[in-house]
Amino acid sequence: MSQQTRYTAGFRDRLFDKDPFPLAIWYPSHAAEGSVRHMGVTSTAARDADFADDGPYPLVMFSHGSEGHRFNQFWLAEYLARRGYIVAAPQHHGDNYLDPSDARQLTIIERRPREMRLALDLLLDHDGIAAHIDTDRIYALGHSAGGATVLKMAGWQFDASAWQSYCALNADQDRVICQHVPGDDMVDELHDRYGGPVVSARDDRIAGVIAVTPAFGVAATGAGFADVTVPMLFIEADTDEILPETANAAHFRTLLRGRAKFVKVKGAGHYSFLPPCTPYIAENFGYLCRDFGRERVDIHRTVEQVVLKFLSDIKSGDFQGR
């Protein structure tokens, strides 16, 4: 084991006796790793192992993409665990591979951050885990809809009226986002709850966020990000075949240039940040297996290094947006 990888990756699934939602964690351990399978993909981790004893460790809360699951970025979670981080991933109600009934709807925009907050509350109250968490170094990371989720936890005031305005002009060109655009009645309800057409979900415990190809840039405004002060990293796909760049990646860059770090991953598509495809997934869900010029494992190695450097820079105080 190299000096950089001081630990093995511990792994526990369905952490609580009565889960409010399925939740998996990866964490630093010294126990021997063995074979584990996540949704048909084989990896290695030390299942149900003890924590290493030199903590506390920083915690990364992870939010998966729309219609995904808590194992979507297990490869990144294992990588971070071996380098001294705890990673916790809840599976979102109504927006997962078993139940996508609320996917990309306004109800999920509100529910996802609440679930992330509840997961964090439960971890910080867990007898066997809380003492291992460095409460001054709690971060949030998400992919696609999960990227939007963690940006809201950082204080982004998600503007549903901007979503409406965008889809009034672009419904035919952007069906992914516009098929569930909220109606006026739903926006009126937001006014009643939050005093405006926004979804407020700030969690002041979050010390930095990483948004991988975040969705819902159509609801991002300058005013909506005015009070976001934590370090932000945006990881973009070189070819995002799902989210139009002008309304998402380029829009976030325009709003946040100088305030956030932006990294574009060459050869990556929107789904390149998912695990390597199994033959079953390739045959039945081929669109999830499409990359754009690089092997997926190489794309993952780039992301791992970028994420670790960002988190290390926050720790050392060297973070600078550009």
C-alpha positions in Angstrom: 0.0 0.0 0.0 1.4 3.4 -1.1 1.7 6.3 1.3 -1.1 8.0 -0.5 -3.4 5.1 0.0 -3.0 4.6 3.7 -6.2 2.7 4.2 -8.4 0.0 2.7 -12.0 0.9 1.8 -14.5 -0.2 4.4 -18.0 -0.6 3.2 -21.4 -0.9 4.8 -24.9 -0.9 3.2 -28.3 -0.1 4.6 -26.7 1.4 7.6 -29.6 2.0 9.9 -32.0 -0.6 11.4 -34.9 1.3 10.0 -33.7 3.2 7.0 -35.7 6.3 5.9 -34.0 5.3 2.6 -31.2 2.9 1.6 -27.9 4.4 2.6 -24.4 3.1 1.9 -21.1 4.3 3.3 -17.4 3.8 2.4 -14.8 4.7 5.0 -11.1 4.3 6.0 -10.2 0.9 7.4 -7.3 -1.4 7.8 -9.2 -4.6 7.2 -8.4 -6.7 4.1 -10.6 -6.0 1.1 -12.6 -8.7 -0.6 -14.8 -8.9 -3.6 -18.1 -6.9 -3.5 -20.7 -6.4 -6.2 -22.6 -3.2 -6.8 -25.5 -3.7 -9.2 -23.7 -6.4 -11.1 -20.3 -4.6 -11.2 -17.5 -6.3 -9.2 -15.2 -4.3 -7.1 -13.2 -4.7 -3.8 -13.9 -3.4 -0.3 -13.8 -4.5 3.3 -17.5 -5.2 4.0 -18.7 -4.3 7.5 -15.1 -3.7 8.7 -14.0 -1.6 11.6 -13.0 2.0 11.0 -9.3 2.9 11.1 -8.5 4.4 14.4 -6.7 7.6 13.5 -9.7 9.8 12.7 -11.8 11.8 12.7 -12.1 11.9 8.9 -13.8 14.4 6.5 -17.2 13.3 5.2 -18.4 13.6 1.6 -22.2 13.3 1.2 -23.1 11.9 -2.2 -26.3 12.5 -4.3 -26.8 10.2 -7.3 -28.3 11.2 -10.6 -31.9 11.0 -11.7 -33.2 7.4 -11.8 -29.9 6.2 -10.4 -28.9 4.5 -7.1 -26.6 4.8 -4.2 -23.8 2.8 -5.9 -23.5 5.0 -9.0 -20.1 6.4 -8.0 -18.8 3.6 -5.8 -15.5 3.7 -7.7 -15.0 7.3 -6.5 -16.2 6.5 -3.0 -13.7 3.6 -2.7 -10.9 5.8 -4.0 -11.7 8.5 -1.4 -12.1 6.0 1.4 -8.6 4.7 0.8 -7.3 8.2 1.1 -9.0 9.1 4.4 -12.5 10.2 3.6 -15.9 8.9 4.6 -18.4 8.8 1.8 -22.2 8.5 2.4 -24.7 7.9 -0.3 -28.5 7.8 0.3 -30.8 6.5 -2.4 -33.4 9.1 -3.2 -37.1 8.4 -3.0 -39.1 8.7 -6.1 -36.0 9.3 -8.3 -34.2 6.0 -8.4 -33.8 3.0 -10.7 -36.7 1.1 -9.0 -39.0 4.1 -8.6 -38.5 7.0 -11.0 -42.1 8.3 -10.5 -41.0 11.8 -9.5 -37.8 12.1 -11.6 -37.0 15.6 -12.8 -40.1 17.1 -11.2 -40.3 20.0 -8.7 -41.1 17.7 -5.9 -37.7 16.1 -6.2 -36.0 19.5 -6.3 -37.4 20.0 -2.8 -37.1 16.4 -1.5 -33.6 15.5 -2.5 -31.8 18.1 -0.3 -34.1 17.2 2.6 -33.1 13.6 2.3 -29.4 14.6 2.2 -29.9 16.7 5.4 -31.6 13.8 7.1 -28.9 11.4 6.1 -26.3 13.8 7.6 -28.3 14.2 10.8 -28.5 10.4 11.2 -24.8 10.0 10.6 -23.9 12.7 13.1 -26.1 10.9 15.7 -24.9 7.4 15.0 -23.2 5.8 18.0 -20.7 3.9 15.9 -19.9 6.6 13.2 -20.3 10.1 14.6 -17.0 10.1 16.5 -15.2 9.3 13.2 -16.6 12.4 11.4 -14.6 15.6 11.2 -17.6 18.0 11.5 -15.5 20.9 10.2 -14.9 19.1 6.9 -18.2 18.0 5.6 -18.6 18.2 1.8 -21.3 17.3 -0.7 -20.8 15.8 -4.2 -23.4 14.9 -6.8 -23.9 13.9 -10.4 -26.5 15.4 -12.8 -29.6 15.9 -10.7 -27.4 15.1 -7.7 -25.1 18.0 -8.8 -28.1 20.4 -8.6 -28.9 18.8 -5.2 -25.6 19.6 -3.7 -25.5 23.1 -5.1 -28.8 23.8 -3.4 -27.2 22.5 -0.1 -24.5 25.2 -0.7 -27.2 27.9 -0.8 -28.3 28.1 -4.5 -31.7 29.6 -4.6 -33.2 27.4 -7.4 -35.5 29.6 -9.4 -38.5 27.8 -10.8 -39.8 30.8 -12.6 -36.5 30.9 -14.6 -37.2 27.2 -15.5 -40.6 28.2 -16.7 -39.2 31.0 -18.8 -36.6 28.8 -20.4 -39.1 26.1 -21.3 -41.5 28.6 -22.8 -38.9 29.1 -25.5 -37.1 25.7 -25.6 -39.6 23.0 -24.9 -39.1 21.3 -28.2 -35.3 21.4 -28.0 -34.9 20.3 -24.4 -37.5 17.7 -23.6 -35.4 16.2 -20.8 -35.9 19.2 -18.6 -39.0 20.8 -20.0 -41.3 17.8 -19.9 -41.7 18.4 -16.2 -41.6 22.2 -16.1 -43.7 23.3 -13.1 -47.0 25.0 -13.6 -48.1 28.4 -12.2 -49.9 26.7 -9.4 -46.7 25.0 -8.2 -44.8 28.2 -8.4 -47.5 29.9 -6.4 -47.0 27.3 -3.7 -43.3 28.1 -3.6 -44.2 31.8 -3.0 -46.2 30.6 0.0 -43.4 28.4 1.4 -40.3 30.5 0.6 -41.5 34.0 -0.2 -40.6 33.7 -3.9 -40.4 31.3 -6.8 -37.3 29.6 -5.3 -36.4 26.4 -3.5 -34.3 27.1 -0.5 -32.3 24.2 1.0 -29.1 25.7 2.4 -27.2 23.6 4.9 -24.5 25.6 6.7 -22.6 22.4 7.7 -21.5 21.9 4.1 -18.0 23.3 3.6 -17.6 22.7 -0.1 -19.5 21.1 -3.1 -18.6 19.2 -6.2 -21.1 19.2 -9.0 -20.5 16.7 -11.8 -22.4 17.6 -15.0 -25.1 19.3 -12.9 -28.6 19.5 -14.3 -31.2 22.3 -14.0 -28.9 25.1 -15.1 -32.1 26.6 -16.5 -33.1 27.5 -12.9 -29.8 29.2 -12.1 -29.6 33.0 -11.8 -27.0 35.4 -10.6 -29.3 36.3 -7.7 -29.8 32.7 -6.9 -26.0 32.2 -6.3 -25.5 35.6 -4.6 -25.2 34.1 -1.1 -23.2 31.0 -2.0 -19.7 31.4 -0.4 -18.3 27.8 0.0 -15.8 26.5 -2.6 -17.4 24.9 -5.6 -16.0 22.5 -8.2 -17.8 21.8 -11.5 -16.8 18.8 -13.4 -18.1 18.9 -17.0 -18.3 16.3 -19.8 -16.5 17.2 -23.0 -19.6 16.0 -24.9 -22.8 16.2 -22.7 -25.3 14.5 -24.9 -28.1 14.9 -22.4 -27.9 18.4 -21.0 -27.6 21.3 -23.6 -24.3 23.1 -22.8 -25.6 26.6 -23.3 -28.3 26.1 -20.6 -26.2 24.1 -18.2 -22.4 23.9 -18.2 -21.8 27.2 -20.1 -24.5 28.9 -18.1 -22.9 27.9 -14.8 -19.5 29.1 -16.0 -20.9 32.5 -17.0 -22.6 33.0 -13.7 -19.8 31.7 -11.5 -16.5 32.5 -13.3 -14.0 33.5 -10.7 -16.0 32.0 -7.9 -15.8 28.3 -8.8 -13.4 25.9 -10.3 -14.4 24.4 -13.6 -12.8 21.2 -15.1 -13.9 19.7 -18.4 -13.1 16.0 -18.8 -11.9 15.1 -22.3 -13.6 12.1 -23.9 -16.5 12.0 -21.4 -20.2 12.1 -22.0 -23.0 12.6 -19.5 -23.0 9.0 -18.4 -19.2 8.5 -18.4 -19.2 9.1 -14.6 -21.3 5.9 -14.0 -19.6 2.6 -13.3 -18.2 0.5 -16.2 -21.0 -1.3 -18.1 -21.8 -4.9 -17.6 -23.0 -7.0 -20.7 -26.5 -6.8 -19.3 -26.5 -3.0 -19.1 -24.8 -2.7 -22.5 -27.6 -4.8 -24.1 -30.6 -3.3 -22.3 -29.5 0.3 -21.5 -26.8 1.0 -24.2 -27.1 4.7 -23.8 -25.6 4.5 -20.4 -22.4 3.0 -21.9 -21.6 5.7 -24.4 -18.3 7.5 -24.0 -16.7 9.9 -26.4 -13.1 9.1 -27.1 -11.6 7.6 -23.9 -12.0 4.5 -22.0 -14.4 4.9 -19.0 -11.7 3.7 -16.5 -9.4 6.5 -17.7 -12.1 9.1 -17.3 -12.7 7.8 -13.8 -9.0 8.2 -13.0 -9.1 11.8 -14.1 -12.1 12.5 -11.9 -10.6 10.9 -8.9 -7.5 13.1 -9.1 -9.4 16.3 -9.7 -11.8 15.6 -6.8 -9.0 14.7 -4.4 -7.0 17.8 -5.3 -10.0 20.1 -4.8 -10.7 18.6 -1.4 -7.0 18.9 -0.5 -6.9 22.5 -1.6 -9.8 23.4 0.6 -8.0 21.8 3.5 -4.8 23.7 2.9 -6.6 27.0 2.0 -5.3 27.0 -1.5 -8.6 26.9 -3.3 -9.1 29.6 -5.9 -11.9 29.8 -8.4 -11.2 30.5 -12.0 
